[in-house]
Amino acid sequence: MDLQFIPDEVPNSVQIFKFSFNYLPALYNFTFQRLNTLHSLDLTRCGITFMYEDIFIHQPMLEVLILIGNPLVFIAGRAFSGPLALKYLSLTQSKIKSLSDIPSENLAYLEVLELGGSGIRSLDGLSNFHWQNLKSLQLEMNSIDRINLTDLQPIHNVVGMSISFKGNNFVNIEPGVFKSLNLSSLDFSGCFSKMNFSSVLRGLEGIKTNRLKLGLYETDPNVHIPSAALQSFCKITVTDLDFQLQHFLDLNNSTFHCLKGLKKLDLTRAHLDLLPFNMTGLSTLSHLVLDENRFSDVCHINTRNFPVLTHLSVSGNSKQLSFSNECLESLRVLEELDLSLSLVKPIGPCCNDQLFGLGQLKLLNLSYSSPMIWSSQPFSVTPQLEHLDFSHSLYTLNDSSPFNNLQSLRTLNLSWSNTNLTNIHIFSGLKTLQLLNLKGNPIQGGVLTETELFKSVPLLEILILSSCKITAFEETLFKGLTHLRQVDLSENKLVELSTSGFYSLEFLQLNFASNAIVIVDVGSREERKPQETSKNILNWKDNKQLGYHTDGLQQQVSAKRNSHTHGDHSITACDVAH
């Protein structure tokens, strides 16, 4: 708002105050004097250059202080005095050159310290802080180029901290500098432009961390990791490892043999087209991410290497991904399989032969696949499925009831799949379905009349029928759906807005936006007490000239989005709903 002071209209009792992108070049002990109940204060990019003594002396309950993007030149020693337990301090992009420039005397209860992009050149001054409560230290995108043995001594007794060094161009990390550290996560993404990967890993030897990120950014130069470099992992304890955008120089059966105990491995865009047949070291892996690689067949993943895998993602493969039969047979405990955006092409009819062995599968994503033929009961080998996504994928049915055995299915996405909605048996068996997305499947003739269509999904809560070229629907079509909470009929060709086709409007959200509505049938709305309809939402924006009729009398109303005026009266979407 281009303010240069705190307006008098701001009440003294305010607890959360966002003042970002205004102008306060200096902060004094009277700047926020009357706001003595503040819990959270956001001063992002307020042009602050000077922070004087006792600025927050009147804010004992302040816990969150955000000072992102301020060109700080001076911070007084008692700048943070006053708050009894400041927990979150962000000085991201604040031009601070040294940790010693940050007064730490009143930061004993700090849990999160953000210093990203602030021009910090070293870890000198780390010992000035109180680390017993710190959970997160963010030092990304600074100018730190080395870590010496003594630099991290102040945090050696801290357990469970998250530290980010991502985007710093290191030239030296002394071997063993992280030895005996027990962290929640450590981020070294994009730190390899001036230092070879082997040297970085030698510096990490002896660390214990739940998550370790060693990936690259798209703008980073390529890094080719030799298998020999990964021998350092025999002295590193990690459960979640990220190698995004890396190249593996000589990938072989023993490349990952030191990763025993690893639970999750992220190899997104790691330029892979094949995983070795008998890899050692990954037998404990439960999550494997292979997104945006260049496999030509699912079989080339050689999943026999991962006997306890529960989650597998091969999304966004750069080549058309063939899905040969029984490739995943060894994944007996797999629960989630994501093959989306990979133009999956089954070898033969889909999908029982391809999914053979996956009896515990609960989530299957085949969206953006190649056109395919579904065999009779195509998911009979995966009876535990709870979520199935087949959006933007064309299929041909060999059975009028393809989902008949999926008694546990809760969400089904068939958007833009050219699903034939004249097949009244297509949803048979889906007794527990809660969400059904049919967006983009055109209704033949425009009129949805198959009253039997939704009788197989009695527990449906969310139904999406947008962009289906619907001009009208049978009044009794949705009457049996007594659990409906949301119905999306937007972007169709409906000319009349009527709510009589629904079991109840209580707690129901209806979306009629972007249709061709010219008539609102107010008479179809049964009378209810105000409290019974107060949670209704009816969206009918972006329609045409509106008329509403009640007791046979039709009057024309000029429509402009959600507010429609006729004479001296105003009729809104809420009026119709109520």
Order of alpha helices (4+ residues) and beta strands (2+ residues): beta-beta-beta-beta-beta-beta-beta-beta-beta-beta-beta-beta-beta-alpha-beta-beta-beta-beta-beta-beta-beta-beta-beta-beta-beta-beta-beta-beta-beta-beta-beta-beta-beta-beta-beta-beta-beta-alpha-beta-beta-beta-beta-beta-alpha
